[in-house]
């Protein structure tokens, strides 16, 4: 998922009993694809731990979605887009609205489209995409931020 060119791990020493935890002071990313930040809550015994899964893989997202239950919940997914894809000098991070498997209507080229809540679209494959895109599969749709309240008025 990422490449480091020098030691970046922060040793936690005796701070954590769980030796599966790792922390990094820096991560050097050499990517041409959007990165998913999957914010999760894990419940172990009575403790709740917030974590972030960083991945460019839809397979990892699907595994996280399958794992959801009382001990593991996805809170939010954001998409982080490298500067090469934004066309600017900076990376952008925005809440993800949906992920779709799409095909270009003109060339029939397929790829994954990441759509943000503000309507921006990023693709797993570089190049121009011709609208309208054919949606072959819905991979992820964010839950509504504030679900509609149920009316309790009777009649």
ZIPE-V92647 format. One record per backbone hydrogen bond with DSSP energy under -1.0 kcal/mol. NH is the residue of the N-H (numbers start at 1). CO is the residue of the C=O. E is the energy in kcal/mol with one decimal. If there is no record, write none. Layout:
BEGIN
nh=NH co=CO e=E
nh=NH co=CO e=E
END
This chain:
BEGIN
nh=3 co=28 e=-1.4
nh=10 co=23 e=-3.0
nh=15 co=12 e=-2.3
nh=21 co=18 e=-1.2
nh=25 co=8 e=-3.1
nh=35 co=80 e=-3.1
nh=36 co=55 e=-3.8
nh=37 co=78 e=-2.9
nh=38 co=53 e=-2.9
nh=39 co=76 e=-3.1
nh=40 co=51 e=-2.6
nh=41 co=73 e=-2.4
nh=42 co=49 e=-3.1
nh=43 co=71 e=-2.2
nh=44 co=47 e=-2.4
nh=47 co=44 e=-2.3
nh=49 co=42 e=-3.2
nh=51 co=40 e=-2.5
nh=53 co=38 e=-2.5
nh=55 co=36 e=-2.1
nh=61 co=57 e=-1.3
nh=62 co=58 e=-2.6
nh=63 co=59 e=-2.2
nh=64 co=60 e=-2.2
nh=65 co=61 e=-2.3
nh=66 co=62 e=-2.1
nh=67 co=63 e=-2.0
nh=69 co=72 e=-2.6
nh=73 co=41 e=-2.3
nh=75 co=39 e=-3.2
nh=76 co=39 e=-1.3
nh=78 co=37 e=-2.3
nh=79 co=94 e=-3.0
nh=80 co=35 e=-3.3
nh=81 co=92 e=-3.1
nh=85 co=82 e=-1.6
nh=86 co=82 e=-1.5
nh=87 co=83 e=-1.6
nh=92 co=81 e=-1.8
nh=94 co=79 e=-2.0
nh=96 co=77 e=-2.7
nh=97 co=115 e=-2.8
nh=98 co=115 e=-2.0
nh=99 co=140 e=-2.3
nh=100 co=113 e=-2.3
nh=101 co=137 e=-3.1
nh=102 co=111 e=-2.9
nh=103 co=134 e=-2.2
nh=104 co=109 e=-3.0
nh=108 co=104 e=-2.3
nh=111 co=102 e=-2.3
nh=113 co=100 e=-3.1
nh=114 co=122 e=-3.5
nh=115 co=98 e=-2.9
nh=116 co=120 e=-2.6
nh=117 co=95 e=-2.0
nh=119 co=116 e=-1.7
nh=122 co=114 e=-2.4
nh=124 co=112 e=-2.3
nh=134 co=103 e=-2.8
nh=136 co=101 e=-2.8
nh=137 co=101 e=-1.6
nh=139 co=99 e=-2.3
nh=140 co=99 e=-1.7
nh=142 co=97 e=-3.3
END
